[in-house]
Amino acid sequence: MKRFSLLLALLSSLIFSPLLAYAETAGDNTVTIYVTRHGKTMFNTVHRVQGWADTPLTTAGVTVAEQLGKGLKEVEFKKVYASDLGRARQTARIILAAKGQPLDIVESEKLREFCFGIYEGDLDANMWGAIATKLGYESEKALFGDFANGKLPFDKMFGGVALVDTSGEAETFATVKARMQSELKTIAEETAAQGGGNILLVSHGAAILAMVADMSSTPIVAPLSNASVTQITYKNGEFTVGKLGDMSYVEKGAKL
């Protein structure tokens, strides 16, 4: 009887183990979101504030977007999302063309950059100089120095935008974080419900950092480079943020 029980257990293991393994694999609805900042634009080049204001990619911006697309050639995307601002849309199209994967782009205003109010299109130095003064710094240089060494949190620095804006149109840090995280969650949940997969999301530097500010343990001490990738994984209802501003895909594409 004992030998029969052992034999039955062995047969059950042989029959059901592969089925269980298959079920576990088939049920893996992990979502991997490749969040990238758009390519370099005219306003980036001439150091002007660019939030909801929009300028096209420069030659350098087109090149870096193409390099990113080539670097992502082996990644099969299920869907592509982008901010509804032109520079994000243009970047998404270039990436898809360079990697040879034609997909429709789902645009969302929730993925926009901060609105900088009265400072839209103004010189960067004017806005950051006003913020530096408002936050008690002697200069813009001193403000960025504290940001770079971790003494000035990202949320406080960008929270200064709404404090100095006189139009009443500038967005607060909390507003941008909330809309970005809401859209990220919606995208992740919808993709997971469809079996998971890889997603490309093209947005903007400050908005991306606002989104991950309380999702990542990595201190934010520098802006994101154009076309950099921040990989976010969604599994079992939880987000995991990888390296912020990874340029390895661009570097890989530049060699191809």
Contacts in CASP RR format, 6 or more apart in sequence:
PFRMAT RR
TARGET T0000
AUTHOR 0000-0000-0000
METHOD contacts of the structure
MODEL  1
MKRFSLLLALLSSLIFSPLLAYAETAGDNTVTIYVTRHGKTMFNTVHRVQ
GWADTPLTTAGVTVAEQLGKGLKEVEFKKVYASDLGRARQTARIILAAKG
QPLDIVESEKLREFCFGIYEGDLDANMWGAIATKLGYESEKALFGDFANG
KLPFDKMFGGVALVDTSGEAETFATVKARMQSELKTIAEETAAQGGGNIL
LVSHGAAILAMVADMSSTPIVAPLSNASVTQITYKNGEFTVGKLGDMSYV
EKGAKL
27 195 0 8 1.000
28 196 0 8 1.000
29 192 0 8 1.000
29 193 0 8 1.000
29 194 0 8 1.000
29 195 0 8 1.000
29 196 0 8 1.000
29 197 0 8 1.000
29 235 0 8 1.000
30 192 0 8 1.000
30 196 0 8 1.000
30 197 0 8 1.000
30 233 0 8 1.000
30 234 0 8 1.000
30 235 0 8 1.000
31 188 0 8 1.000
31 191 0 8 1.000
31 192 0 8 1.000
31 196 0 8 1.000
31 197 0 8 1.000
31 198 0 8 1.000
31 199 0 8 1.000
31 233 0 8 1.000
31 234 0 8 1.000
31 235 0 8 1.000
32 197 0 8 1.000
32 198 0 8 1.000
32 199 0 8 1.000
32 231 0 8 1.000
32 232 0 8 1.000
32 233 0 8 1.000
32 234 0 8 1.000
33 184 0 8 1.000
33 187 0 8 1.000
33 188 0 8 1.000
33 198 0 8 1.000
33 199 0 8 1.000
33 201 0 8 1.000
33 231 0 8 1.000
33 232 0 8 1.000
33 233 0 8 1.000
33 234 0 8 1.000
34 72 0 8 1.000
34 75 0 8 1.000
34 77 0 8 1.000
34 198 0 8 1.000
34 199 0 8 1.000
34 200 0 8 1.000
34 201 0 8 1.000
34 229 0 8 1.000
34 231 0 8 1.000
35 201 0 8 1.000
35 203 0 8 1.000
35 208 0 8 1.000
35 211 0 8 1.000
35 229 0 8 1.000
35 230 0 8 1.000
35 231 0 8 1.000
35 232 0 8 1.000
36 68 0 8 1.000
36 91 0 8 1.000
36 95 0 8 1.000
36 200 0 8 1.000
36 201 0 8 1.000
36 202 0 8 1.000
36 203 0 8 1.000
36 227 0 8 1.000
36 228 0 8 1.000
36 229 0 8 1.000
36 230 0 8 1.000
37 202 0 8 1.000
37 203 0 8 1.000
37 204 0 8 1.000
37 205 0 8 1.000
37 208 0 8 1.000
37 224 0 8 1.000
37 225 0 8 1.000
37 226 0 8 1.000
37 227 0 8 1.000
37 228 0 8 1.000
37 245 0 8 1.000
38 57 0 8 1.000
38 65 0 8 1.000
38 83 0 8 1.000
38 87 0 8 1.000
38 88 0 8 1.000
38 90 0 8 1.000
38 91 0 8 1.000
38 202 0 8 1.000
38 203 0 8 1.000
38 204 0 8 1.000
38 226 0 8 1.000
38 227 0 8 1.000
39 57 0 8 1.000
39 61 0 8 1.000
39 62 0 8 1.000
39 64 0 8 1.000
39 65 0 8 1.000
39 87 0 8 1.000
39 91 0 8 1.000
39 226 0 8 1.000
39 227 0 8 1.000
40 57 0 8 1.000
40 58 0 8 1.000
40 60 0 8 1.000
40 61 0 8 1.000
40 64 0 8 1.000
40 226 0 8 1.000
41 50 0 8 1.000
41 54 0 8 1.000
41 55 0 8 1.000
41 56 0 8 1.000
41 57 0 8 1.000
41 58 0 8 1.000
41 61 0 8 1.000
41 87 0 8 1.000
42 55 0 8 1.000
42 56 0 8 1.000
42 58 0 8 1.000
43 49 0 8 1.000
43 50 0 8 1.000
43 53 0 8 1.000
43 55 0 8 1.000
43 121 0 8 1.000
44 50 0 8 1.000
44 58 0 8 1.000
44 226 0 8 1.000
45 58 0 8 1.000
45 60 0 8 1.000
47 123 0 8 1.000
47 124 0 8 1.000
47 125 0 8 1.000
48 121 0 8 1.000
48 122 0 8 1.000
48 123 0 8 1.000
48 124 0 8 1.000
49 116 0 8 1.000
49 119 0 8 1.000
49 120 0 8 1.000
49 121 0 8 1.000
49 122 0 8 1.000
49 123 0 8 1.000
49 124 0 8 1.000
49 127 0 8 1.000
50 113 0 8 1.000
50 120 0 8 1.000
50 121 0 8 1.000
51 85 0 8 1.000
51 112 0 8 1.000
51 113 0 8 1.000
51 114 0 8 1.000
51 115 0 8 1.000
51 116 0 8 1.000
51 120 0 8 1.000
51 204 0 8 1.000
52 85 0 8 1.000
52 112 0 8 1.000
52 113 0 8 1.000
52 115 0 8 1.000
52 116 0 8 1.000
52 120 0 8 1.000
53 116 0 8 1.000
53 120 0 8 1.000
53 121 0 8 1.000
54 85 0 8 1.000
54 86 0 8 1.000
54 87 0 8 1.000
55 87 0 8 1.000
56 86 0 8 1.000
56 87 0 8 1.000
56 90 0 8 1.000
57 65 0 8 1.000
57 87 0 8 1.000
57 90 0 8 1.000
57 91 0 8 1.000
57 94 0 8 1.000
61 226 0 8 1.000
61 227 0 8 1.000
62 94 0 8 1.000
64 226 0 8 1.000
64 227 0 8 1.000
64 250 0 8 1.000
65 90 0 8 1.000
65 91 0 8 1.000
65 94 0 8 1.000
65 95 0 8 1.000
65 98 0 8 1.000
65 227 0 8 1.000
66 94 0 8 1.000
66 95 0 8 1.000
66 97 0 8 1.000
66 98 0 8 1.000
67 98 0 8 1.000
67 227 0 8 1.000
67 250 0 8 1.000
67 251 0 8 1.000
67 253 0 8 1.000
67 254 0 8 1.000
68 95 0 8 1.000
68 98 0 8 1.000
68 227 0 8 1.000
68 229 0 8 1.000
68 249 0 8 1.000
68 250 0 8 1.000
68 253 0 8 1.000
69 94 0 8 1.000
69 95 0 8 1.000
69 96 0 8 1.000
69 98 0 8 1.000
69 99 0 8 1.000
69 249 0 8 1.000
69 253 0 8 1.000
70 98 0 8 1.000
70 99 0 8 1.000
70 252 0 8 1.000
70 253 0 8 1.000
70 254 0 8 1.000
70 256 0 8 1.000
71 99 0 8 1.000
71 249 0 8 1.000
71 250 0 8 1.000
71 252 0 8 1.000
71 253 0 8 1.000
71 256 0 8 1.000
72 95 0 8 1.000
72 99 0 8 1.000
72 200 0 8 1.000
72 249 0 8 1.000
73 98 0 8 1.000
73 99 0 8 1.000
73 100 0 8 1.000
73 253 0 8 1.000
73 256 0 8 1.000
75 99 0 8 1.000
75 198 0 8 1.000
76 101 0 8 1.000
76 198 0 8 1.000
77 101 0 8 1.000
77 103 0 8 1.000
77 198 0 8 1.000
77 199 0 8 1.000
77 200 0 8 1.000
78 191 0 8 1.000
78 194 0 8 1.000
78 196 0 8 1.000
78 197 0 8 1.000
78 198 0 8 1.000
78 199 0 8 1.000
79 103 0 8 1.000
79 106 0 8 1.000
79 187 0 8 1.000
79 191 0 8 1.000
79 199 0 8 1.000
79 200 0 8 1.000
80 92 0 8 1.000
80 96 0 8 1.000
80 103 0 8 1.000
80 104 0 8 1.000
80 105 0 8 1.000
80 106 0 8 1.000
80 199 0 8 1.000
80 200 0 8 1.000
80 201 0 8 1.000
80 202 0 8 1.000
81 105 0 8 1.000
81 106 0 8 1.000
81 107 0 8 1.000
81 108 0 8 1.000
81 111 0 8 1.000
81 183 0 8 1.000
81 187 0 8 1.000
81 199 0 8 1.000
81 200 0 8 1.000
81 201 0 8 1.000
81 202 0 8 1.000
82 88 0 8 1.000
82 89 0 8 1.000
82 91 0 8 1.000
82 92 0 8 1.000
82 105 0 8 1.000
82 106 0 8 1.000
82 107 0 8 1.000
82 108 0 8 1.000
82 111 0 8 1.000
82 201 0 8 1.000
82 202 0 8 1.000
82 203 0 8 1.000
83 89 0 8 1.000
83 107 0 8 1.000
83 108 0 8 1.000
83 109 0 8 1.000
83 111 0 8 1.000
83 112 0 8 1.000
83 113 0 8 1.000
83 202 0 8 1.000
83 203 0 8 1.000
83 204 0 8 1.000
83 207 0 8 1.000
84 107 0 8 1.000
84 108 0 8 1.000
84 109 0 8 1.000
84 111 0 8 1.000
84 112 0 8 1.000
85 112 0 8 1.000
85 113 0 8 1.000
85 204 0 8 1.000
88 111 0 8 1.000
88 202 0 8 1.000
88 203 0 8 1.000
88 204 0 8 1.000
89 105 0 8 1.000
89 107 0 8 1.000
89 202 0 8 1.000
91 202 0 8 1.000
91 227 0 8 1.000
92 105 0 8 1.000
92 200 0 8 1.000
92 202 0 8 1.000
93 105 0 8 1.000
95 200 0 8 1.000
95 202 0 8 1.000
96 102 0 8 1.000
96 103 0 8 1.000
96 105 0 8 1.000
96 200 0 8 1.000
108 183 0 8 1.000
110 179 0 8 1.000
110 180 0 8 1.000
110 182 0 8 1.000
110 183 0 8 1.000
111 180 0 8 1.000
111 183 0 8 1.000
111 201 0 8 1.000
111 202 0 8 1.000
111 203 0 8 1.000
111 204 0 8 1.000
111 207 0 8 1.000
112 203 0 8 1.000
112 204 0 8 1.000
112 207 0 8 1.000
113 203 0 8 1.000
113 204 0 8 1.000
113 205 0 8 1.000
113 206 0 8 1.000
113 207 0 8 1.000
114 158 0 8 1.000
114 161 0 8 1.000
114 170 0 8 1.000
114 171 0 8 1.000
114 176 0 8 1.000
114 204 0 8 1.000
114 206 0 8 1.000
114 207 0 8 1.000
114 210 0 8 1.000
115 169 0 8 1.000
115 170 0 8 1.000
115 171 0 8 1.000
116 127 0 8 1.000
116 161 0 8 1.000
116 165 0 8 1.000
116 170 0 8 1.000
117 161 0 8 1.000
117 165 0 8 1.000
117 167 0 8 1.000
117 168 0 8 1.000
117 169 0 8 1.000
117 170 0 8 1.000
118 165 0 8 1.000
118 166 0 8 1.000
118 167 0 8 1.000
118 169 0 8 1.000
118 170 0 8 1.000
119 126 0 8 1.000
119 127 0 8 1.000
119 130 0 8 1.000
119 161 0 8 1.000
119 164 0 8 1.000
119 165 0 8 1.000
119 170 0 8 1.000
125 140 0 8 1.000
127 161 0 8 1.000
127 164 0 8 1.000
128 140 0 8 1.000
128 143 0 8 1.000
128 144 0 8 1.000
129 139 0 8 1.000
129 140 0 8 1.000
129 143 0 8 1.000
130 164 0 8 1.000
131 143 0 8 1.000
131 157 0 8 1.000
131 160 0 8 1.000
131 161 0 8 1.000
131 163 0 8 1.000
131 164 0 8 1.000
132 138 0 8 1.000
132 139 0 8 1.000
132 140 0 8 1.000
132 142 0 8 1.000
132 143 0 8 1.000
134 160 0 8 1.000
134 163 0 8 1.000
134 164 0 8 1.000
135 143 0 8 1.000
135 152 0 8 1.000
135 156 0 8 1.000
135 157 0 8 1.000
135 160 0 8 1.000
137 143 0 8 1.000
137 146 0 8 1.000
143 152 0 8 1.000
143 157 0 8 1.000
145 151 0 8 1.000
145 152 0 8 1.000
146 152 0 8 1.000
147 154 0 8 1.000
147 157 0 8 1.000
147 221 0 8 1.000
148 221 0 8 1.000
148 222 0 8 1.000
149 221 0 8 1.000
150 219 0 8 1.000
150 221 0 8 1.000
153 220 0 8 1.000
154 209 0 8 1.000
154 210 0 8 1.000
154 213 0 8 1.000
154 220 0 8 1.000
155 173 0 8 1.000
155 177 0 8 1.000
155 210 0 8 1.000
155 213 0 8 1.000
158 173 0 8 1.000
158 176 0 8 1.000
158 206 0 8 1.000
158 210 0 8 1.000
159 172 0 8 1.000
159 173 0 8 1.000
161 170 0 8 1.000
161 171 0 8 1.000
161 172 0 8 1.000
161 173 0 8 1.000
162 168 0 8 1.000
162 170 0 8 1.000
162 171 0 8 1.000
162 172 0 8 1.000
162 173 0 8 1.000
173 210 0 8 1.000
176 206 0 8 1.000
176 207 0 8 1.000
176 210 0 8 1.000
176 211 0 8 1.000
177 210 0 8 1.000
177 211 0 8 1.000
177 213 0 8 1.000
177 214 0 8 1.000
180 203 0 8 1.000
180 207 0 8 1.000
180 208 0 8 1.000
180 210 0 8 1.000
180 211 0 8 1.000
181 211 0 8 1.000
181 215 0 8 1.000
184 201 0 8 1.000
184 211 0 8 1.000
184 232 0 8 1.000
184 239 0 8 1.000
187 199 0 8 1.000
187 201 0 8 1.000
188 199 0 8 1.000
188 234 0 8 1.000
188 237 0 8 1.000
188 239 0 8 1.000
189 234 0 8 1.000
191 197 0 8 1.000
191 199 0 8 1.000
191 234 0 8 1.000
192 234 0 8 1.000
192 237 0 8 1.000
203 211 0 8 1.000
205 223 0 8 1.000
205 224 0 8 1.000
206 223 0 8 1.000
208 224 0 8 1.000
208 230 0 8 1.000
209 220 0 8 1.000
209 223 0 8 1.000
209 224 0 8 1.000
209 244 0 8 1.000
212 230 0 8 1.000
212 232 0 8 1.000
212 241 0 8 1.000
212 244 0 8 1.000
213 220 0 8 1.000
215 232 0 8 1.000
215 239 0 8 1.000
215 241 0 8 1.000
216 241 0 8 1.000
216 242 0 8 1.000
216 244 0 8 1.000
218 241 0 8 1.000
218 242 0 8 1.000
218 243 0 8 1.000
218 244 0 8 1.000
220 244 0 8 1.000
224 230 0 8 1.000
224 244 0 8 1.000
224 245 0 8 1.000
225 245 0 8 1.000
225 247 0 8 1.000
227 247 0 8 1.000
227 250 0 8 1.000
228 245 0 8 1.000
228 246 0 8 1.000
228 247 0 8 1.000
228 250 0 8 1.000
229 245 0 8 1.000
229 246 0 8 1.000
229 247 0 8 1.000
229 248 0 8 1.000
229 249 0 8 1.000
230 241 0 8 1.000
230 242 0 8 1.000
230 243 0 8 1.000
230 244 0 8 1.000
230 245 0 8 1.000
230 246 0 8 1.000
231 241 0 8 1.000
231 242 0 8 1.000
231 243 0 8 1.000
231 246 0 8 1.000
232 239 0 8 1.000
232 240 0 8 1.000
232 241 0 8 1.000
232 242 0 8 1.000
233 239 0 8 1.000
233 240 0 8 1.000
233 242 0 8 1.000
234 240 0 8 1.000
END
